Amino acid sequence: MLLIRADASVTIGTGHIMRCLALAQAWRNRIGPVKFLCACIPDNLLKRLNDEAFEVVTSDTVPGSDDDLDRLLEIQDQEAATYLMVDGYQFDDNFQTHLSTSTARTLFLDDYGHCKRYDADWILNQNLGADSSFYDNRSERTKLLLGSSYALLRQEFLRLGGQSFYLNSPIENVLITLGGSDPQNLTLSVLTALTCLKCRPLKVRVVLGAGNPHSEEFSNIVDSIHEIEVLTNVYDMASLMRWADIAICSGGSTNWEFAYFGTPRVVLIQADNQVAATQELEKAGCVQLIDARKSLDLDRLMTQFYSLANSSSLIHKMSNANKLLVDGQGVNRILTQIYHGEVPL
């Protein structure tokens, strides 16, 4: 059994659980049972996991605490789980060190080397710019899985297949998706600004994530020349990303999903832990970047959006750069590393 320890909330976001879900789907299809252990998770995200027939054990412990660690080890022992997957910035080097004494082998997801020491069996960092120097202080047994070749994609994306990008000329379809929670409610600000942008009519789809607390504020969107659709509780993000000509999105792991389809986009940095990875994406020519951690410069955003939307050459260049990053084999590579050989397809 694989036991996954991850959380989601307005402050944490939903990305940790959603990327764990990608490995959970593949693990269950090819290897065996999977169970999630969560100290906090929104009801609609819990429903998502339950709808996919994953059992979720909830805990009232403080994430990353000694009690949390004890609870994880207790469940691991009860279920005789042979593998653990841990994802979250609240899990520090002490958490890893104690897990290393268990009978299970541990895959630890990381984004920027936030721990002082690493004792897991595998460290997975799927970001561009991930470097072994982040993990110099690690156990001799710890193996590193670094870079976008290990990008975690859920089955909904892999079923559609990537590496194809059809551009409406001129562009028609715009997707706005700013994370599972969007605590700053940047989505409403972006959408309001877009309704005021003087350009040809567009089809705009807005995705409100599973942890977004502002959904009621979208019931009275200002009339616009654009065709606007606000979507909640979206299960099939892959089809929406495939539909989009360009996107405005957050700086999290959704960028690997967009890269798979070659979707050009403007990315808003919403948290410190997104800075390094998104800057590498910008250097690679995959995105246009705006720092929205303290405030969002809407004029700059609309200028960049308008410039991108009206440059077919830039759109195609950006799309091609994205396609080089993610080939959809990330989960296969991870499972192969864990099993030291091929796993059933």
LINTAKA-V532630 format. One record per residue. N is the residue number from 1. PSI is psi in radians with two decimals (* if undefined). D_LAST is the distance of its C-alpha to the last C-alpha in whole Angstrom. Layout:
n=N psi=PSI d_last=D_LAST
n=N psi=PSI d_last=D_LAST
This chain:
n=1 psi=2.54 d_last=18
n=2 psi=2.18 d_last=18
n=3 psi=2.15 d_last=21
n=4 psi=2.22 d_last=22
n=5 psi=1.91 d_last=25
n=6 psi=2.79 d_last=26
n=7 psi=2.92 d_last=29
n=8 psi=2.52 d_last=30
n=9 psi=3.13 d_last=34
n=10 psi=-0.73 d_last=36
n=11 psi=-0.67 d_last=37
n=12 psi=-0.58 d_last=33
n=13 psi=-3.09 d_last=31
n=14 psi=-0.05 d_last=28
n=15 psi=-0.60 d_last=26
n=16 psi=-0.81 d_last=25
n=17 psi=-0.67 d_last=23
n=18 psi=-0.64 d_last=22
n=19 psi=-0.53 d_last=20
n=20 psi=-0.60 d_last=19
n=21 psi=-0.60 d_last=18
n=22 psi=-0.79 d_last=15
n=23 psi=-0.62 d_last=14
n=24 psi=-0.73 d_last=15
n=25 psi=-0.84 d_last=12
n=26 psi=-0.69 d_last=9
n=27 psi=-0.85 d_last=11
n=28 psi=-0.66 d_last=12
n=29 psi=-0.54 d_last=8
n=30 psi=-0.43 d_last=7
n=31 psi=-0.99 d_last=10
n=32 psi=-2.88 d_last=13
n=33 psi=2.71 d_last=16
n=34 psi=2.45 d_last=17
n=35 psi=2.51 d_last=21
n=36 psi=2.49 d_last=23
n=37 psi=2.11 d_last=27
n=38 psi=2.34 d_last=29
n=39 psi=-0.46 d_last=33
n=40 psi=2.38 d_last=33
n=41 psi=2.28 d_last=31
n=42 psi=2.65 d_last=32
n=43 psi=-0.72 d_last=32
n=44 psi=-0.47 d_last=30
n=45 psi=-0.61 d_last=28
n=46 psi=-0.74 d_last=28
n=47 psi=-0.69 d_last=28
n=48 psi=-0.80 d_last=24
n=49 psi=-0.72 d_last=23
n=50 psi=-0.68 d_last=24
n=51 psi=-0.50 d_last=23
n=52 psi=0.19 d_last=20
n=53 psi=0.53 d_last=20
n=54 psi=2.31 d_last=20
n=55 psi=2.35 d_last=23
n=56 psi=2.13 d_last=26
n=57 psi=2.21 d_last=28
n=58 psi=2.67 d_last=31
n=59 psi=2.57 d_last=34
n=60 psi=0.31 d_last=37
n=61 psi=2.79 d_last=37
n=62 psi=2.16 d_last=38
n=63 psi=2.25 d_last=35
n=64 psi=-0.07 d_last=35
n=65 psi=2.99 d_last=38
n=66 psi=-0.66 d_last=38
n=67 psi=-0.68 d_last=38
n=68 psi=-0.79 d_last=35
n=69 psi=-0.80 d_last=33
n=70 psi=-0.71 d_last=35
n=71 psi=-0.73 d_last=33
n=72 psi=-0.79 d_last=30
n=73 psi=-0.59 d_last=31
n=74 psi=-0.83 d_last=32
n=75 psi=-0.71 d_last=29
n=76 psi=-0.72 d_last=27
n=77 psi=-0.74 d_last=29
n=78 psi=-0.72 d_last=29
n=79 psi=-0.08 d_last=25
n=80 psi=0.71 d_last=25
n=81 psi=2.26 d_last=22
n=82 psi=-0.23 d_last=21
n=83 psi=2.48 d_last=20
n=84 psi=2.50 d_last=22
n=85 psi=2.14 d_last=21
n=86 psi=2.22 d_last=24
n=87 psi=2.03 d_last=25
n=88 psi=2.50 d_last=29
n=89 psi=-0.23 d_last=32
n=90 psi=-0.17 d_last=34
n=91 psi=1.91 d_last=32
n=92 psi=-2.97 d_last=34
n=93 psi=-0.59 d_last=34
n=94 psi=-0.72 d_last=36
n=95 psi=-0.81 d_last=33
n=96 psi=-0.77 d_last=31
n=97 psi=-0.76 d_last=33
n=98 psi=-0.58 d_last=34
n=99 psi=-0.51 d_last=30
n=100 psi=-0.27 d_last=30
n=101 psi=-0.13 d_last=32
n=102 psi=2.98 d_last=29
n=103 psi=-0.21 d_last=27
n=104 psi=2.69 d_last=24
n=105 psi=2.52 d_last=22
n=106 psi=2.28 d_last=23
n=107 psi=2.11 d_last=21
n=108 psi=2.12 d_last=24
n=109 psi=2.38 d_last=24
n=110 psi=2.77 d_last=27
n=111 psi=-0.42 d_last=28
n=112 psi=0.34 d_last=31
n=113 psi=0.89 d_last=32
n=114 psi=-0.18 d_last=34
n=115 psi=2.70 d_last=34
n=116 psi=-0.54 d_last=37
n=117 psi=2.65 d_last=35
n=118 psi=2.17 d_last=31
n=119 psi=0.12 d_last=30
n=120 psi=2.87 d_last=26
n=121 psi=-0.64 d_last=24
n=122 psi=2.44 d_last=22
n=123 psi=2.17 d_last=24
n=124 psi=2.07 d_last=22
n=125 psi=1.86 d_last=24
n=126 psi=0.10 d_last=22
n=127 psi=2.64 d_last=25
n=128 psi=2.50 d_last=27
n=129 psi=-0.07 d_last=30
n=130 psi=2.25 d_last=28
n=131 psi=2.53 d_last=30
n=132 psi=-0.39 d_last=30
n=133 psi=-0.39 d_last=33
n=134 psi=-0.43 d_last=33
n=135 psi=0.56 d_last=31
n=136 psi=-0.64 d_last=34
n=137 psi=1.45 d_last=35
n=138 psi=2.84 d_last=32
n=139 psi=2.67 d_last=31
n=140 psi=-0.49 d_last=31
n=141 psi=-0.22 d_last=27
n=142 psi=2.16 d_last=26
n=143 psi=2.51 d_last=24
n=144 psi=2.26 d_last=24
n=145 psi=1.73 d_last=21
n=146 psi=2.41 d_last=23
n=147 psi=2.98 d_last=23
n=148 psi=-0.17 d_last=21
n=149 psi=-0.26 d_last=18
n=150 psi=0.31 d_last=17
n=151 psi=2.34 d_last=18
n=152 psi=2.04 d_last=16
n=153 psi=2.33 d_last=16
n=154 psi=2.89 d_last=15
n=155 psi=-0.55 d_last=13
n=156 psi=-0.54 d_last=16
n=157 psi=-0.78 d_last=16
n=158 psi=-0.54 d_last=13
n=159 psi=-0.61 d_last=14
n=160 psi=-0.51 d_last=17
n=161 psi=2.46 d_last=16
n=162 psi=-2.74 d_last=18
n=163 psi=0.29 d_last=21
n=164 psi=2.34 d_last=23
n=165 psi=2.04 d_last=26
n=166 psi=2.18 d_last=29
n=167 psi=2.11 d_last=32
n=168 psi=2.39 d_last=35
n=169 psi=1.95 d_last=38
n=170 psi=2.94 d_last=40
n=171 psi=2.57 d_last=38
n=172 psi=-0.68 d_last=38
n=173 psi=2.14 d_last=35
n=174 psi=2.26 d_last=35
n=175 psi=2.28 d_last=33
n=176 psi=2.09 d_last=34
n=177 psi=1.97 d_last=32
n=178 psi=0.81 d_last=33
n=179 psi=2.92 d_last=31
n=180 psi=-0.36 d_last=30
n=181 psi=-0.72 d_last=34
n=182 psi=1.12 d_last=36
n=183 psi=-0.46 d_last=39
n=184 psi=-0.09 d_last=42
n=185 psi=0.76 d_last=41
n=186 psi=-0.47 d_last=41
n=187 psi=-0.79 d_last=39
n=188 psi=-0.69 d_last=42
n=189 psi=-0.76 d_last=44
n=190 psi=-0.79 d_last=42
n=191 psi=-0.73 d_last=42
n=192 psi=-0.74 d_last=46
n=193 psi=-0.68 d_last=46
n=194 psi=-0.59 d_last=44
n=195 psi=-0.39 d_last=46
n=196 psi=-0.12 d_last=49
n=197 psi=2.24 d_last=48
n=198 psi=1.73 d_last=50
n=199 psi=-3.13 d_last=47
n=200 psi=2.72 d_last=46
n=201 psi=2.43 d_last=44
n=202 psi=2.74 d_last=41
n=203 psi=2.03 d_last=38
n=204 psi=2.17 d_last=37
n=205 psi=2.27 d_last=35
n=206 psi=2.17 d_last=35
n=207 psi=2.13 d_last=32
n=208 psi=2.15 d_last=34
n=209 psi=3.01 d_last=31
n=210 psi=-0.45 d_last=31
n=211 psi=0.24 d_last=33
n=212 psi=2.12 d_last=36
n=213 psi=0.11 d_last=39
n=214 psi=0.27 d_last=41
n=215 psi=-0.59 d_last=40
n=216 psi=-0.41 d_last=43
n=217 psi=-0.15 d_last=45
n=218 psi=0.09 d_last=43
n=219 psi=-0.35 d_last=45
n=220 psi=1.02 d_last=47
n=221 psi=2.41 d_last=46
n=222 psi=2.43 d_last=49
n=223 psi=2.55 d_last=49
n=224 psi=2.82 d_last=48
n=225 psi=-0.30 d_last=48
n=226 psi=2.66 d_last=44
n=227 psi=1.92 d_last=42
n=228 psi=2.30 d_last=40
n=229 psi=2.17 d_last=38
n=230 psi=2.20 d_last=37
n=231 psi=2.39 d_last=34
n=232 psi=2.80 d_last=33
n=233 psi=0.82 d_last=30
n=234 psi=2.17 d_last=27
n=235 psi=-0.61 d_last=24
n=236 psi=1.24 d_last=23
n=237 psi=-0.48 d_last=24
n=238 psi=-0.78 d_last=21
n=239 psi=-0.63 d_last=23
n=240 psi=-0.74 d_last=27
n=241 psi=-0.66 d_last=26
n=242 psi=-0.57 d_last=25
n=243 psi=-0.57 d_last=28
n=244 psi=2.40 d_last=30
n=245 psi=-0.77 d_last=32
n=246 psi=2.90 d_last=33
n=247 psi=2.75 d_last=32
n=248 psi=2.09 d_last=34
n=249 psi=3.05 d_last=32
n=250 psi=3.06 d_last=32
n=251 psi=0.28 d_last=31
n=252 psi=-2.77 d_last=28
n=253 psi=-0.15 d_last=25
n=254 psi=-0.35 d_last=25
n=255 psi=-0.49 d_last=26
n=256 psi=-0.52 d_last=22
n=257 psi=-0.78 d_last=21
n=258 psi=-0.70 d_last=24
n=259 psi=-0.63 d_last=24
n=260 psi=-0.64 d_last=20
n=261 psi=-0.08 d_last=22
n=262 psi=0.51 d_last=25
n=263 psi=2.09 d_last=28
n=264 psi=2.59 d_last=31
n=265 psi=2.76 d_last=33
n=266 psi=2.22 d_last=35
n=267 psi=2.30 d_last=34
n=268 psi=2.09 d_last=36
n=269 psi=2.14 d_last=36
n=270 psi=-0.20 d_last=37
n=271 psi=2.71 d_last=37
n=272 psi=-0.63 d_last=38
n=273 psi=-0.05 d_last=34
n=274 psi=-0.17 d_last=33
n=275 psi=-0.98 d_last=36
n=276 psi=-0.82 d_last=34
n=277 psi=-0.73 d_last=31
n=278 psi=-0.57 d_last=32
n=279 psi=-0.63 d_last=35
n=280 psi=-0.66 d_last=32
n=281 psi=-0.70 d_last=31
n=282 psi=-0.75 d_last=34
n=283 psi=-0.60 d_last=35
n=284 psi=-0.05 d_last=32
n=285 psi=0.36 d_last=33
n=286 psi=-0.44 d_last=31
n=287 psi=2.85 d_last=33
n=288 psi=2.46 d_last=37
n=289 psi=2.40 d_last=37
n=290 psi=2.28 d_last=40
n=291 psi=1.96 d_last=41
n=292 psi=0.39 d_last=41
n=293 psi=-0.74 d_last=42
n=294 psi=-0.74 d_last=45
n=295 psi=2.77 d_last=46
n=296 psi=2.10 d_last=45
n=297 psi=1.67 d_last=47
n=298 psi=-0.60 d_last=46
n=299 psi=-0.78 d_last=48
n=300 psi=-0.73 d_last=46
n=301 psi=-0.83 d_last=43
n=302 psi=-0.56 d_last=44
n=303 psi=-0.80 d_last=46
n=304 psi=-0.73 d_last=42
n=305 psi=-0.80 d_last=41
n=306 psi=-0.72 d_last=43
n=307 psi=-0.76 d_last=43
n=308 psi=-0.77 d_last=39
n=309 psi=-0.40 d_last=40
n=310 psi=0.28 d_last=42
n=311 psi=1.66 d_last=41
n=312 psi=-0.57 d_last=38
n=313 psi=-0.72 d_last=38
n=314 psi=-0.70 d_last=37
n=315 psi=-0.81 d_last=35
n=316 psi=-0.66 d_last=33
n=317 psi=-0.76 d_last=34
n=318 psi=-0.70 d_last=32
n=319 psi=-0.78 d_last=29
n=320 psi=-0.66 d_last=28
n=321 psi=-0.68 d_last=29
n=322 psi=-0.71 d_last=26
n=323 psi=-0.42 d_last=23
n=324 psi=-0.31 d_last=24
n=325 psi=-0.70 d_last=23
n=326 psi=2.08 d_last=19
n=327 psi=0.02 d_last=16
n=328 psi=0.05 d_last=14
n=329 psi=0.16 d_last=12
n=330 psi=-0.84 d_last=14
n=331 psi=-0.71 d_last=11
n=332 psi=-0.74 d_last=9
n=333 psi=-0.68 d_last=12
n=334 psi=-0.84 d_last=13
n=335 psi=-0.66 d_last=11
n=336 psi=-0.73 d_last=11
n=337 psi=-0.73 d_last=15
n=338 psi=-0.66 d_last=15
n=339 psi=0.01 d_last=13
n=340 psi=0.65 d_last=15
n=341 psi=-3.12 d_last=12
n=342 psi=2.51 d_last=9
n=343 psi=2.79 d_last=6
n=344 psi=2.41 d_last=4
n=345 psi=* d_last=0
